[in-house]
């Protein structure tokens, strides 16, 4: 298994995530990452964003990376049926009731004013990344949620690249005016049930360590702390 997951967006950016494995040393990770960094330099990519254990921080800063923030990672086994005790309605983008452009606009709205410190990509790049990472049926992974007739948020559940059963959310968010009502936890819980239906056996979610509200959502829905990583970035 590879020591890093890598998502490439042509010449614009690379997203790199360390995969922690038993029996692998710091030197193993350094050597593997040096190869990625060499290719990044040779191919003249715009920027590289890296999620990596903070034990490597000094080594990365010496190589001109800058630290953006730290993220915490939570996980949950999806063994039992998830009891949905809310009245949320939800639809996938594949149903054709909302256009791609409208979904992008809601996505942009949901990420407004959040506590996450990572540098946001332009929404056009985000939508391009969704289609590339999730494949031809990407619209079937994009959900929007309503309470009554009011749009309240979105989520994008999928199986993590390179695994057969790890559930992830490409994104999850609540519209600013609907925050503070407990809807985030409800949307997150429904999304876990969707994830189980697409054959995920466990869930992994992450957020900025300063995002206390998201951490509370993880805990409320039975997730437990698994890991902490730094977010580092280098650019041309």
C-alpha positions as CSV (number, residue, x, y, z in Angstrom):
1,X,0.0,0.0,0.0
2,X,1.2,3.5,-0.8
3,X,2.4,5.7,2.1
4,X,0.6,8.8,0.6
5,X,-2.7,9.3,-1.2
6,X,-2.3,11.8,-4.0
7,X,-4.9,13.7,-5.9
8,X,-3.7,15.7,-8.9
9,X,-5.5,18.6,-10.6
10,X,-3.4,18.9,-13.7
11,X,-0.9,21.8,-13.3
12,X,-3.0,23.7,-10.7
13,X,-2.4,21.7,-7.5
14,X,-1.6,18.4,-5.8
15,X,-3.3,17.2,-2.6
16,X,-1.2,14.8,-0.6
17,X,-2.4,12.8,2.5
18,X,-0.1,10.7,4.6
19,X,-1.3,7.1,5.1
20,X,-0.1,5.9,8.5
21,X,0.9,2.3,8.5
22,X,2.4,0.0,11.2
23,X,6.0,-0.9,10.8
24,X,6.9,2.1,8.7
25,X,9.6,4.5,9.9
26,X,10.0,8.3,9.6
27,X,12.7,7.6,7.1
28,X,10.4,5.5,5.0
29,X,7.9,8.4,4.8
30,X,10.6,10.9,4.1
31,X,12.0,8.9,1.2
32,X,8.5,8.3,-0.2
33,X,7.6,12.0,0.1
34,X,10.9,13.2,-1.5
35,X,9.9,11.4,-4.6
36,X,6.5,13.2,-4.7
37,X,8.2,16.5,-4.0
38,X,10.7,15.9,-6.8
39,X,7.9,15.2,-9.3
40,X,6.1,18.3,-8.1
41,X,9.1,20.4,-8.8
42,X,9.8,18.8,-12.2
43,X,6.2,19.1,-13.4
44,X,5.9,22.8,-12.2
45,X,2.7,22.4,-10.3
46,X,1.1,25.5,-8.8
47,X,1.0,24.4,-5.2
48,X,1.1,21.3,-3.1
49,X,-1.1,20.9,0.0
50,X,0.0,18.2,2.5
51,X,-1.6,16.4,5.4
52,X,1.1,14.9,7.5
53,X,2.0,14.0,11.1
54,X,3.3,17.0,13.0
55,X,6.4,15.0,14.0
56,X,7.7,15.9,10.5
57,X,7.0,19.6,10.9
58,X,10.6,20.8,11.4
59,X,11.7,18.7,8.4
60,X,9.0,20.2,6.2
61,X,9.6,23.8,7.3
62,X,13.2,23.4,6.4
63,X,12.0,22.5,2.9
64,X,10.1,25.8,2.5
65,X,6.7,24.4,3.5
66,X,4.5,26.7,5.6
67,X,2.1,25.4,8.2
68,X,-1.6,26.4,7.6
69,X,-3.2,24.7,10.6
70,X,-3.8,21.4,12.3
71,X,-6.6,19.0,11.8
72,X,-8.2,16.3,14.0
73,X,-9.5,13.0,12.5
74,X,-12.4,11.1,14.0
75,X,-13.7,7.7,13.1
76,X,-16.8,5.5,13.6
77,X,-17.7,1.9,12.8
78,X,-20.8,1.6,10.7
79,X,-21.9,-1.8,12.1
80,X,-25.4,-1.1,13.3
81,X,-28.4,0.5,11.6
82,X,-28.4,4.2,12.2
83,X,-31.6,5.5,13.8
84,X,-32.8,8.6,11.9
85,X,-35.0,10.6,14.3
86,X,-35.3,13.7,12.2
87,X,-37.6,15.1,9.5
88,X,-34.9,16.1,7.0
89,X,-35.6,15.6,3.3
90,X,-32.7,15.0,1.0
91,X,-32.0,14.6,-2.8
92,X,-29.0,13.8,-4.8
93,X,-27.9,16.0,-7.6
94,X,-28.3,13.1,-10.0
95,X,-32.1,13.4,-9.6
96,X,-32.0,16.5,-11.7
97,X,-34.0,18.7,-9.4
98,X,-31.1,21.1,-8.9
99,X,-28.5,22.2,-11.5
100,X,-24.7,21.8,-11.1
101,X,-24.4,25.5,-10.9
102,X,-27.0,25.8,-8.2
103,X,-25.3,23.1,-6.2
104,X,-22.0,24.9,-6.5
105,X,-23.6,28.1,-5.3
106,X,-25.0,26.3,-2.2
107,X,-21.6,24.8,-1.6
108,X,-20.0,28.2,-1.7
109,X,-22.6,29.5,0.7
110,X,-22.0,26.6,3.2
111,X,-18.3,27.2,3.4
112,X,-18.8,30.9,4.3
113,X,-17.8,31.8,7.8
114,X,-16.6,28.4,9.0
115,X,-13.8,27.9,11.5
116,X,-11.6,25.9,9.2
117,X,-8.3,27.7,8.4
118,X,-7.3,25.9,5.3
119,X,-7.0,28.1,2.2
120,X,-10.2,27.5,0.2
121,X,-10.0,26.7,-3.5
122,X,-12.1,28.6,-6.0
123,X,-15.5,26.9,-6.2
124,X,-14.8,26.0,-9.9
125,X,-11.7,24.0,-8.9
126,X,-13.7,22.4,-6.1
127,X,-16.4,21.1,-8.5
128,X,-13.7,20.0,-10.9
129,X,-12.1,18.0,-8.1
130,X,-15.4,16.4,-7.2
131,X,-15.9,15.1,-10.7
132,X,-12.3,13.9,-11.0
133,X,-12.1,12.2,-7.7
134,X,-15.6,10.6,-7.6
135,X,-15.9,9.6,-11.3
136,X,-18.6,9.7,-13.9
137,X,-21.5,9.2,-11.3
138,X,-20.2,12.0,-9.1
139,X,-23.6,13.7,-9.0
140,X,-25.1,10.6,-7.2
141,X,-22.7,11.4,-4.3
142,X,-23.8,15.1,-4.0
143,X,-26.7,15.5,-1.6
144,X,-28.7,18.6,-0.5
145,X,-31.0,18.7,2.5
146,X,-34.2,20.5,3.2
147,X,-36.3,21.0,6.4
148,X,-39.8,21.7,5.3
149,X,-39.3,23.6,2.1
150,X,-36.1,25.4,3.2
151,X,-32.7,24.4,2.0
152,X,-30.4,23.8,5.0
153,X,-27.1,22.2,3.8
154,X,-25.2,19.7,1.7
155,X,-23.0,16.7,2.0
156,X,-20.9,14.5,-0.4
157,X,-20.4,11.0,1.0
158,X,-18.1,8.5,-0.9
159,X,-15.7,5.6,-0.5
160,X,-12.2,6.8,-0.1
161,X,-9.9,6.3,-3.1
162,X,-7.8,3.1,-2.7
163,X,-10.1,1.5,-0.2
164,X,-13.2,-0.6,-0.5
165,X,-15.0,0.3,2.7
166,X,-13.7,3.6,4.1
167,X,-16.5,6.2,4.1
168,X,-15.5,9.8,3.8
169,X,-17.3,13.1,3.2
170,X,-15.7,15.2,0.4
171,X,-17.6,18.0,2.1
172,X,-20.3,18.6,4.6
173,X,-21.8,22.0,5.5
174,X,-24.8,24.0,6.7
175,X,-26.1,27.3,5.3
176,X,-25.0,30.2,7.6
177,X,-28.5,31.4,8.4
178,X,-29.5,27.8,9.5
179,X,-26.6,27.2,11.9
180,X,-27.0,26.9,15.6
181,X,-30.2,24.8,15.3
182,X,-28.6,21.3,15.5
183,X,-29.1,20.8,11.8
184,X,-25.4,20.0,11.3
185,X,-25.5,16.9,13.5
186,X,-28.8,15.8,11.8
187,X,-27.2,16.2,8.3
188,X,-24.1,14.4,9.4
189,X,-26.1,11.5,10.9
190,X,-28.2,11.1,7.7
191,X,-25.0,11.1,5.7
192,X,-23.5,8.3,7.8
193,X,-26.6,6.2,6.9
194,X,-26.2,7.0,3.2
195,X,-22.5,6.0,3.6
196,X,-23.5,2.7,5.1
197,X,-25.9,2.0,2.1
198,X,-23.0,2.5,-0.3
199,X,-21.1,-0.3,1.5
200,X,-18.8,1.7,3.8
201,X,-18.0,-0.3,7.0
202,X,-16.4,2.6,8.8
203,X,-16.3,6.4,8.6
204,X,-13.3,8.8,8.8
205,X,-13.9,12.6,9.1
206,X,-11.6,15.5,9.8
207,X,-11.8,19.2,10.7
208,X,-9.6,22.0,11.8
209,X,-8.8,21.5,15.5
210,X,-10.2,25.0,16.2
211,X,-13.6,24.0,14.8
212,X,-15.2,23.1,18.2
213,X,-18.7,22.9,16.6
214,X,-17.7,20.2,14.1
215,X,-15.8,18.3,16.8
216,X,-19.0,18.3,18.9
217,X,-20.9,16.9,15.9
218,X,-18.4,14.1,15.6
219,X,-18.8,13.2,19.3
220,X,-22.6,13.5,19.2
221,X,-22.8,11.0,16.4
222,X,-20.6,8.5,18.1
223,X,-17.2,9.2,16.4
224,X,-14.0,8.9,18.4
225,X,-10.6,10.7,17.9
226,X,-8.2,8.7,15.8
227,X,-5.4,11.1,14.7
228,X,-4.1,14.6,14.4
229,X,-2.1,16.0,11.4
230,X,-0.7,19.3,10.3
231,X,-1.7,21.0,7.1
232,X,1.3,22.2,5.1
233,X,1.6,24.0,1.8
234,X,4.3,24.9,-0.7
235,X,3.8,26.9,-3.9
236,X,5.7,28.2,-6.8
